[in-house]
């Protein structure tokens, strides 16, 4: 029986740095959502076999499922574009699981995306928050326009 491979010793480091950036991005996104008046209910909710809900928040009477995407790029559109059809379907499946698990039938729910662009020196270039990002069929509902909040730090 093989216990480990030498290459396995090096893989976790890449995952760790990526996960560190992801955790930091989720904290920044939560702070941004709070500044927009949302109340954070939970983070990193594991939907068994379906994935993870990054942030669960409340906006008045609406429950908000937030997907956080981040990349080291100059424009937040790039991490935003990484939410493809397959990822949207996983988010919708996790949302349906949440509704069933916590008996939330009849509760207003929307899915938002917060995209964060980081510089190579770990400074935030841009935060883009798309409210009601996609509809129940997984297609984009309001990918840009009035539902989008763009923040560029000074």
Secondary structure as a PSIPRED ss2 file (coil, helix, strand):
# PSIPRED VFORMAT (PSIPRED V4.0)

   1 X C   1.000  0.000  0.000
   2 X C   1.000  0.000  0.000
   3 X C   1.000  0.000  0.000
   4 X C   1.000  0.000  0.000
   5 X C   1.000  0.000  0.000
   6 X C   1.000  0.000  0.000
   7 X C   1.000  0.000  0.000
   8 X H   0.000  1.000  0.000
   9 X H   0.000  1.000  0.000
  10 X H   0.000  1.000  0.000
  11 X H   0.000  1.000  0.000
  12 X H   0.000  1.000  0.000
  13 X H   0.000  1.000  0.000
  14 X H   0.000  1.000  0.000
  15 X H   0.000  1.000  0.000
  16 X H   0.000  1.000  0.000
  17 X H   0.000  1.000  0.000
  18 X H   0.000  1.000  0.000
  19 X H   0.000  1.000  0.000
  20 X H   0.000  1.000  0.000
  21 X H   0.000  1.000  0.000
  22 X H   0.000  1.000  0.000
  23 X H   0.000  1.000  0.000
  24 X H   0.000  1.000  0.000
  25 X H   0.000  1.000  0.000
  26 X H   0.000  1.000  0.000
  27 X H   0.000  1.000  0.000
  28 X H   0.000  1.000  0.000
  29 X H   0.000  1.000  0.000
  30 X H   0.000  1.000  0.000
  31 X H   0.000  1.000  0.000
  32 X H   0.000  1.000  0.000
  33 X H   0.000  1.000  0.000
  34 X H   0.000  1.000  0.000
  35 X H   0.000  1.000  0.000
  36 X C   1.000  0.000  0.000
  37 X C   1.000  0.000  0.000
  38 X C   1.000  0.000  0.000
  39 X E   0.000  0.000  1.000
  40 X E   0.000  0.000  1.000
  41 X E   0.000  0.000  1.000
  42 X E   0.000  0.000  1.000
  43 X E   0.000  0.000  1.000
  44 X E   0.000  0.000  1.000
  45 X E   0.000  0.000  1.000
  46 X E   0.000  0.000  1.000
  47 X E   0.000  0.000  1.000
  48 X C   1.000  0.000  0.000
  49 X C   1.000  0.000  0.000
  50 X C   1.000  0.000  0.000
  51 X E   0.000  0.000  1.000
  52 X E   0.000  0.000  1.000
  53 X E   0.000  0.000  1.000
  54 X E   0.000  0.000  1.000
  55 X E   0.000  0.000  1.000
  56 X E   0.000  0.000  1.000
  57 X E   0.000  0.000  1.000
  58 X E   0.000  0.000  1.000
  59 X E   0.000  0.000  1.000
  60 X C   1.000  0.000  0.000
  61 X C   1.000  0.000  0.000
  62 X E   0.000  0.000  1.000
  63 X E   0.000  0.000  1.000
  64 X E   0.000  0.000  1.000
  65 X E   0.000  0.000  1.000
  66 X E   0.000  0.000  1.000
  67 X E   0.000  0.000  1.000
  68 X E   0.000  0.000  1.000
  69 X E   0.000  0.000  1.000
  70 X E   0.000  0.000  1.000
  71 X E   0.000  0.000  1.000
  72 X E   0.000  0.000  1.000
  73 X C   1.000  0.000  0.000
  74 X C   1.000  0.000  0.000
  75 X C   1.000  0.000  0.000
  76 X C   1.000  0.000  0.000
  77 X H   0.000  1.000  0.000
  78 X H   0.000  1.000  0.000
  79 X H   0.000  1.000  0.000
  80 X H   0.000  1.000  0.000
  81 X H   0.000  1.000  0.000
  82 X C   1.000  0.000  0.000
  83 X C   1.000  0.000  0.000
  84 X C   1.000  0.000  0.000
  85 X H   0.000  1.000  0.000
  86 X H   0.000  1.000  0.000
  87 X H   0.000  1.000  0.000
  88 X H   0.000  1.000  0.000
  89 X H   0.000  1.000  0.000
  90 X H   0.000  1.000  0.000
  91 X H   0.000  1.000  0.000
  92 X H   0.000  1.000  0.000
  93 X H   0.000  1.000  0.000
  94 X H   0.000  1.000  0.000
  95 X H   0.000  1.000  0.000
  96 X H   0.000  1.000  0.000
  97 X H   0.000  1.000  0.000
  98 X H   0.000  1.000  0.000
  99 X H   0.000  1.000  0.000
 100 X H   0.000  1.000  0.000
 101 X H   0.000  1.000  0.000
 102 X C   1.000  0.000  0.000
 103 X C   1.000  0.000  0.000
 104 X C   1.000  0.000  0.000
 105 X C   1.000  0.000  0.000
 106 X C   1.000  0.000  0.000
 107 X C   1.000  0.000  0.000
 108 X E   0.000  0.000  1.000
 109 X E   0.000  0.000  1.000
 110 X E   0.000  0.000  1.000
 111 X E   0.000  0.000  1.000
 112 X E   0.000  0.000  1.000
 113 X E   0.000  0.000  1.000
 114 X E   0.000  0.000  1.000
 115 X E   0.000  0.000  1.000
 116 X E   0.000  0.000  1.000
 117 X E   0.000  0.000  1.000
 118 X E   0.000  0.000  1.000
 119 X C   1.000  0.000  0.000
 120 X C   1.000  0.000  0.000
 121 X C   1.000  0.000  0.000
 122 X C   1.000  0.000  0.000
 123 X C   1.000  0.000  0.000
 124 X E   0.000  0.000  1.000
 125 X E   0.000  0.000  1.000
 126 X E   0.000  0.000  1.000
 127 X E   0.000  0.000  1.000
 128 X E   0.000  0.000  1.000
 129 X E   0.000  0.000  1.000
 130 X E   0.000  0.000  1.000
 131 X C   1.000  0.000  0.000
 132 X C   1.000  0.000  0.000
 133 X C   1.000  0.000  0.000
 134 X E   0.000  0.000  1.000
 135 X C   1.000  0.000  0.000
 136 X C   1.000  0.000  0.000
 137 X C   1.000  0.000  0.000
 138 X C   1.000  0.000  0.000
 139 X C   1.000  0.000  0.000
 140 X E   0.000  0.000  1.000
 141 X C   1.000  0.000  0.000
 142 X C   1.000  0.000  0.000
 143 X C   1.000  0.000  0.000
 144 X C   1.000  0.000  0.000
 145 X C   1.000  0.000  0.000
 146 X C   1.000  0.000  0.000
 147 X C   1.000  0.000  0.000
 148 X E   0.000  0.000  1.000
 149 X E   0.000  0.000  1.000
 150 X E   0.000  0.000  1.000
 151 X E   0.000  0.000  1.000
 152 X C   1.000  0.000  0.000
 153 X C   1.000  0.000  0.000
 154 X C   1.000  0.000  0.000
